[in-house]
Amino acid sequence: MKILVADDQRRIVEDIIFELEDIVPEAQLIGTSEPDEIIPLYEKERFDVLFLDIEMPGANGIEIAKKLLELNTRLNVIYITGYDKYALDSYETPASTFLLKPINTAKIKKAMDNLRFPVSDITDEQIRAQFSGNAVIGKKIEKYRKERDLTRNELAELAGVSMPTVYRWENGDRLPDIATLMRLARILGVKYDKFMGENMAQAGTEE
């Protein structure tokens, strides 16, 4: 899981990251107090969760969130602000929640426990360590499908294949061809290269 904390007050960024280190110790945590860095950082790292201040010098968090949600509709945006007047405005975007400062451990934990789009705690490194060949791709498909809260039937319908085909992919019995992998990446909201591994070039493709 990748989390970005963005607030113009550096102390608040550091405090939230400190709390998150205990709540989600496996997460990659990055913080910034520069509004201009938020979008470039997201484009580089593709975060799963964004703690985002609303009122920042020369920037509006809600407008920034709108731009990021155009890139990824499944981004979990958690607004943080010291002004409850923004609560209604924050619902202009599909946010996970709205946290009013001061923010404490309980508020952060509740927000992370109730993400709009849950994020798997299974890492690509764990998948690579336990599986090889076609199974690596299959386990990644399963991971991202579950993160998107899709059943195998639902993914099959979206991908234009049968449910047994999805089952075979996830069990490593078959490997999607390149065009299908690209379609799956769009459906699951991940970059195509997330499916790619060192064994991909040697792996066969289905008929």
Order of alpha helices (4+ residues) and beta strands (2+ residues): beta-alpha-beta-alpha-beta-beta-beta-alpha-beta-alpha-beta-alpha-alpha-alpha-alpha-alpha-alpha
